[in-house]
Amino acid sequence: MAHEYVVSAGGITVANQAVTLVFINPAAAPSALIRILRCWVSQSANATSAQQRVQLNTQASVFPTLTSTTPAKTKQGDAVSVIAGGIAGAAGTCGTNASAEGVGAKTVISNDAFNVLNGWLWVPTPDEVIDMPAGLASGFGLHLPVAPVTLTNWHCGVVFAER
């Protein structure tokens, strides 16, 4: 049985640069595999229409510098996640709203764009989920590859399962 968790942030101000909104790095083997189930991004600062690029990617070390964010349980009876909040993107940690991107190579899994008035939601079919095995040398990122026009009041999150 999978245990599901959410790493999210709301009302954040992002840096005036490309920015990783959420980063999750699987724990060392033989820990749980991380399965990415859902991602979202929205903005609530104004009513001006603007297009924004978004990416799902992996990043090898050196990782982003993040705000430590502890995963929240979606099922309150579940155990605490094997992933803990952290600021350095190290194995077994996660965080939000990168202040620095790190120099590690990013490998793009998916490119998309959305209008900030509508927000963006990615919900894969079962065959499209992204699996990040324990001990992988890369973490998963929800990333804005270009700086947004408006930097304030961003909301984002990633739902993942531990298997």
Buried (B, 14 or more C-beta within 10 A) or exposed (E): EEBBBBBBBEEBEBBEBBBBBBBBBBBEEEBBBBBBBBBBBBBBBEEEEEEBBBBBBBBBBBBBBBBEBBBBBBEEEBEEBBBBBBBBBBBBBBBBBBBBBBEBEBEEEEEEEBEBEEBBEBEBEEEEBBEBEBEBEBBBBBBBBBBBBBBEBBBBBBBBBBE
